[in-house]
Amino acid sequence: MDPLLSQLARTVTGAQTLEGLTRPLLELLETVTGMESTYLTTIDTAQGKQHILFSRNTRQMVIPEGLSVPWDDTLCKRALDEGRAYTDDVASCWGDSEAARALGIKTYLSQPVRNLDGGVYGTLCAASATRVDVANDTVKVLGIFATLIAHQVERERLLDNLRKANEELSSHALIDPLTGVANRRALVTELRRMLARAGREGETVQVAFVDLDGFKAINDRYGHQAGDSFLAHIANRLAAGVRTGDMVARYGGDEFVVIALGTDGDDLQQRVSQLTIGRFASSTGLSIDYGGASVGVTSSRSGETEPEPLLVRADAAMYEIKKSRKAARPA
């Protein structure tokens, strides 16, 4: 058993994936049991199917990888239901199994591979078309192998969940959670990229700074929930109305920024301003006729590579528009 234990230790410590662990274990299982087919299955109870995930076939019997069979007809289900890990007389125990008859299985060995919550992930099995005497210690070895596979399955599940969580966190780090458009961090990153591209292609980058005039009054009169809904409404209108390749970002509070490459500044100012004008209707029945935001636009300068000066100039242009709009209102 010493060489077997050494090989098992190398397999467990060196495996990085479920397949990397399972295939050597199937080879070890063949050596330990003397069976001609060893395989790992997964069980889809919702679909009523059992799938052969990995298999090793060394003699006449072939249990192919990728095979799917009805779960209720399998020897695995019968063994699981009866708590029977081994039989060398399949015909007497489960003679009604069409799959067993078709494959000519006489000796069968199986252990469930369980998730940490106790549910069954699949089964680790060995089968032969001849009668094979299997000792109790061999059944215990099969159980150890099934446990090792269960731990690897859980490890990969945890790593997959961690990867998805990291992707979600990364996404949230670049998206404003209230409005769903880019946040200031994403804006600065994309603006720096656009400036680099503009320098290579001889283009200019236009930056439109948007301030929602009268937003404080909306918040004060209708409440913060209505104010948040209004911000999301404006963000959606801007995102839907700009060109493909332009970016809309929430700069903070009631301020948004639109950046565009290779367009006319006056055209961008007009388009963005128009997108902020109109009726806002909430799901609660609130309706607001909004007269539009103050929008200031500035262009990048030749050789400009850093976003901050461009944003400062756009902010200053917006305040000039705000002052002229305020002066034009009736006293």
Buried (B, 14 or more C-beta within 10 A) or exposed (E): EEEEEEBBEEBBEEBEEBEEBBBBBBBBBBEBBBBBBBBBBBBEEEEEBBBBBBBBBEEEBEBEEEBEBEBEBBBBBBBBEEEBBBBBEBBEBBEEBEBBEEBBBBBBBBBBBBEEEEEBBBBBBBBBBBEBEBEEEBBEBBBEBBBBBBBBBBBBEEEEEEEEEEEEEEEEEBBBEEBEBBBBEBBBBBBBBBBEEBBEEEBBBBBBBBBBBBBEEBBEEBEEEBBEBBBBBBBBBBBEBBEEEBBBBBBEEBBBBBBBBBBBBEEBBEBBBEBBEBEBEBEEEBEBEBEBBBBBBBBBEEEBEEBEEBBEBBBEBBEEBBEEBEEEEEE
